[in-house]
């Protein structure tokens, strides 16, 4: 799975990504924290307002000493257009969690000192003990992430460092000039102009205790040193990397960190990041993964330090290459490709003990937990129609070594925390520990998700999810939506989205047809890779197979009321299908989609993505793959457009620039086709602000209802 896919569940279907709307005061006004909203839902159907009232569980940390669980939950206020993230400290009591402490903050990490918790709040580091917070002094810059060594006497702090020369630096007499002088590529990334890079600062941590007890009376960061001092490189890597990209060795002598030591054009065309080992005594840096050309990231040491693991992709420039679990013996240098027989991607992982690793991986539209030994012998720990996210659970916390902590979500429910218990090959038992949104679920009837296998035009089997409305009546005729996934190589697994939410679509009385078309992980390497260089080919035939087979065999779908919706690559798919659908659809919605592929090749900031997936540059007339790609650009087929279309785009989207959506809208209007444009000046590839999110939902369903009901 690509770096983009892993961190964000790829572009349109973020599972756990939370809008980090700041609670920082403006004009010295102190804003009260947002608390859990109470909402009454009429008619028992999910609404945009109810969706934004849900608590969103994020990170989870388990204390090995006490067994306490710390986790974050974010609440949103639509009226105030902001959010607050809370940390809860809880203990398990008869299969559920009882909260013992709650406070505003993020990034909870157990300090390993009788229940002491470290966390961030507004860029500062705090220690929480006995219900009281203590500011860790000695570091004035904003902290984006942090990592302790095992002894808790050293710390790595992630802070942004200026890496470019600004206009004010060049011309101090023009302090109000807004122009930027650009001399190389990668001058913008995701949703920001590249002026800084996150870098790791290594420091000592001094603690003063009260008397002989465990209570910390004073904490200070001492002598922070930037281990990438004088370089423009990122560690962790933007836009999505965090402290999971760094790791202390258990003896505290080495810091492993992820870095792509490239800038400008070289950075823009390459995914070649490496794992570097910094000897903290000598400040020497060794490239552990030198020679591997693709992504290497997320190092983690075994508890005894004998092994180091990481995730690795083989090929440079291919961000959706197979994500492999690698393990190397730190003493002998012996390296093992532990997930070689998996035939899918390894996502999140952790060391269970010195000989076993727990990880998640998608297969056939669901993401399960697995445990593997160092020889690659693995067992599946979970089952069912869900997606699981592992939470580090050392084996010694379970008397029988068979208890695992996890987050779980599906198309029907948002993240909750679960305890997974396995017993010698028996069916796993999953105990739900949190019930964050029971107040909302109790007021609505959910739709039903049904798997359906379909035969594609080339004789292969494709899994398609059929999502049915609440109060479904098989004797009725329903309008249906073909859902086009983004990525392109992002699985249509059991994701829960706060925008592309299937339960919301079903609540509006639509049947959703969501195929795992060609170019998605979880169905083998060949299936996943077929899409590269063939955007207008088999994947589009798969889409048409999905909707045609559903219409032919599901009598409750009204073939005269079909819509087609999608974002990112899904938006490209909508634009492409608009010129090739042979009157199947009566309405289209494209969010942040590629309309003109030649312009996309030049405009996008991560050139490696366009270069690999499109097959090369459009001006290379001898490159048959590239020429086929650009010949299939949706803008070439506007003369075939005949169906109403809604185009949505964010102007801070530097991955696919907003002019793509505006051009598509203009083309439709100029052709005399009913069209609408929803443009966000302040949103990126996603829609993160609460009022913008509600506007998105209202516009989405207003458009569909206008043409399909």
C-alpha positions, 0 to 999 in steps of 0.5 A, a space after each residue: 500500500 502506498 504511503 498516501 494510502 496507508 496514512 489516509 486510507 487514500 484521499 477520498 475515504 479517510 477512515 480515521 483522519 480528523 480535521 485538526 481545526 485549531 482551538 487556538 484563540 484569535 484576537 486574544 479571545 479564549 474559546 471554550 473546549 467543544 464537549 460531546 454534543 447532544 443531538 436528536 435525530 428525526 425520522 431515524 435516518 443519519 443526517 449531516 448534522 448527526 455525522 458531525 456530532 459523532 465523537 471521533 476516536 483517534 490514537 490509542 495507547 496502552 500502559 504496560 505497567 498499569 494496563 490503563 488505556 489512553 485514547 483521543 476523541 474529537 468533538 466538533 461544533 458546526 455552529 462554531 466551525 471548530 473542534 476539540 480533541 480530548 484525551 481520556 484515561 480509562 480502565 477496563 471494567 467487566 468488558 467496558 472502559 471506565 474513564 478516570 481522567 479527561 483533558 484537552 490534548 493529543 498524541 498520548 504516550 505513556 511515560 512508564 512511571 506509575 501511570 504518568 502520561 505524556 501528551 501535546 497541547 498547542 505545541 507544548 509537551 506536558 506530563 499528566 499524573 494524578 489528574 494534574 498536568 505539568 508543563 515540560 520546560 526548556 523548549 520554546 519551539 512548537 512540538 509536532 511529535 515526540 519520542 522517548 527512549 526506554 529509560 525516559 532520560 532522552 527524548 526526540 522532539 519533532 519541530 519545523 525548521 525553516 529550509 527556504 529563503 523567503 522574499 523578506 530574506 532577499 529584500 528586507 525593504 519589501 516586508 509586505 511583498 507576497 510574491 515568492 521566487 521559485 527556482 526548483 520543483 517541490 515548492 508546494 506540497 499537499 496544501 502548503 507552500 514548502 518553507 519548512 521541514 520537520 526535523 528531529 531534535 535529540 535532547 536530554 530529559 531532566 526530572 525532579 521527583 518529590 521526596 522518594 515518591 514517583 510524583 514528578 515535580 519538575 521536568 525540563 528538556 535540556 540541550 536539544 540538538 537537531 540531528 539533521 542540522 544544516 540540511 533541508 531534509 524531512 524526518 518524518 516525511 510530509 505530508 502524513 508522516 509522524 513519529 512512527 517514522 523514528 525509533 530508539 533502539 532498546 539500549 538507547 544508543 541508536 536512533 533509527 529515522 526515516 528520511 528522503 535525502 532529496 530536494 527539488 526536482 529529485 524529491 519530486 520524482 523519487 519515492 526513495 526514502 531510507 532508514 538511517 541509523 544515527 549512533 548517538 555517541 558519535 553522531 554518525 549516520 548509516 543508511 540501513 536500506 541503501 540500495 533499495 530504490 523505493 519507500 523504506 519507512 516506519 522502523 521498529 526494534 524488537 524488545 531485545 534489540 536483536 532485530 529491526 523491522 520496517 516497511 519497504 517498497 521495492 521500486 522508485 517512483 511507484 508509491 503504490 508498490 507492495 508494502 513489504 515487512 522487512 526484518 534485519 538482525 542487528 548483529 549479523 545483518 541477515 535480512 528477511 522479507 517476512 511478508 513474502 507470501 502475503 500477496 498484499 500490503 502490510 499496513 500498521 504493525 508492532 512487535 508483540 515480543 522478540 519473535 512475533 509481529 502483529 500487523 494489519 493487511 487488507 484482503 478481499 475488501 476487509 482489513 484483518 489483524 495477523 500475527 507472524 513469526 520471523 520466518 513468515 508463518 502467520 495466523 489471522 487473528 480476526 474475521 468478519 466484515 470489518 477493518 481492524 487497526 492494531 494497537 500495540 499490546 505486549 504479550 506479557 499483558 496477557 496471562 495466556 498471550 492471546 489478548 490484543 487491543 485494536 480499533 475497529 470500524 466498518 461501513 456501518 460504524 465509526 472507530 471504536 476500541 476492541 479487545 480481541 481474544 483468540 483461543 487455540 484456533 477457535 473463533 476470535 472473541 471481540 469485546 467492544 470497550 468503547 461506545 462513543 456513538 451509541 447515542 446516535 446509533 440508537 436513534 437511527 436504522 443503518 443500511 445493510 452492506 452485502 458483498 457481491 462477486 461479479 464476472 468482469 469483461 476479462 473473465 475475472 471475479 470482482 468483489 462489489 459491495 451493495 449498500 441497501 437503504 434503511 427500511 429496505 423494501 425489495 419490492 420498491 425501485 430505488 435510485 442507485 449510485 456507482 461509487 468510484 474509489 480514489 487512490 487510484 490504488 486504495 481498497 474499497 474495504 470496510 472504511 468509515 468516512 465522514 464525507 463519503 459515507 455510505 450510511 448517509 447515502 443509504 439514509 437518503 434512499 440510494 442503493 450504492 454499488 461500490 466495486 473493488 475494480 482493477 487497481 486496488 490492493 487486497 486481490 493480489 499483485 496483478 490486480 493491484 498493478 493493472 491500472 498503472 498506464 491504463 486509466 481509461 482501460 480495464 478499470 473503467 470496464 470494471 465500473 461498467 460491469 459493476 453497475 450493469 450486472 447490478 441493474 440486470 440482477 437486482 430488481 430493486 434498482 431503477 435503471 432509469 435513475 442511476 448516478 455516478 460519484 467519486 473523488 480524486 481518481 474517482 473524480 477522474 473516473 466520473 469525468 471519463 465516464 461522462 464521455 463514455 457511459 452510453 446514457 446509463 447515468 442521469 447525474 454525475 458528481 466529481 470531487 477533486 478529479 483530474 479533468 485534463 491529464 496533460 495539465 495534471 502531469 505538469 501541475 501536481 507536486 508529487 511528480 513520481 505519481 503522475 510519472 508512474 501512473 501515466 507512463 511518462 511525459 505526454 511530450 514523449 511521442 515514442 512512449 506508447 503507454 504515455 500516449 495511450 494515457 493522455 489520449 484517454 484524458 477526459 477533456 478529449 471527450 467533452 463532445 460526448 457529455 450529455 448528463 448533468 454534472 456537479 464539480 467540487 474542488 478545494 483551492 488549497 488542493 495542490 495534489 490536483 489543482 482546482 483549475 481542473 474542477 473549474 475547467 470541467 464545470 466551464 466545459 459543461 456550461 459551454 456545452 449547454 449541459 446542466 452543471 454546478 460548481 462547489 468551490 472551497 477557497 480554504 479546503 485541500 484535497 479533503 473537506 475538513 471544516 464542519 460547516 464546509 462539510 455540512 455544505 458538501 453533504 447538502 449540495 451533494 444530495 440536493 444535486 442527486 435528488 434533483 436528477 434522480 428523484 
